[in-house]
Structure formats: structure tokens, C-alpha cells
Amino acid sequence: MFSVTLMPSDNNSQLCSHLKNTLSENIYDYFDASSVQFWESDEDQIIFVDNKIQEPKWGITINAENRVVLEEFLENMESPVPLELLES
């Protein structure tokens, strides 16, 4: 299994329902819904060691069976907000 997490480049970006729907449409062209997890962090749960460091408020984790499909998705990914890739 191959896993990646996509997070917004702008840590202040909010995951509104329109953005989530737009991203879902693009992702579900490549992956089954059970392979994709949208997550949002609760500010009360985040403990900053250094107050200068900001973490994204949301992200998308994709667990893929096929690395080729995952790489194709990442090469052709369209998003209304810039996303950064974190490979697991």
C-alpha cells in the first residue's frame, strides 16, 4: 500500500464544502472513496512547541494499492488551492 498526504500550502486555508466537493471530484476519478480521507485539525488539539510554526488546518490522505495510479494522479492533479505533498 502506498500512502500520501496532501496539505494546503497556505496554512490559513479553510476546507469549505465547495472546495471539498471540487477536490473530491478530481480524486475520485482515480481512487475509491474508501481510499481517501479528508481530515481537519482542531486548534484545541494542536500544541505548538514553537509558536512561530503553523500547521495546516486540513489535509487529504490517500491510500493507494497501485503506485502507478498514484503517480499519475499526482502528475495530473488539479486543485483550486496549492497543495504540498507529504509521502509516508
Buried (B, 14 or more C-beta within 10 A) or exposed (E): EBEBBBBBEBEEBEBEEEBBEBBBEBBEEBBEEEBBEBEEEEEEEEEEEEEEEEEBBBBBBBBBEEEEEBEEBBEEBEBEEEBEEEEE
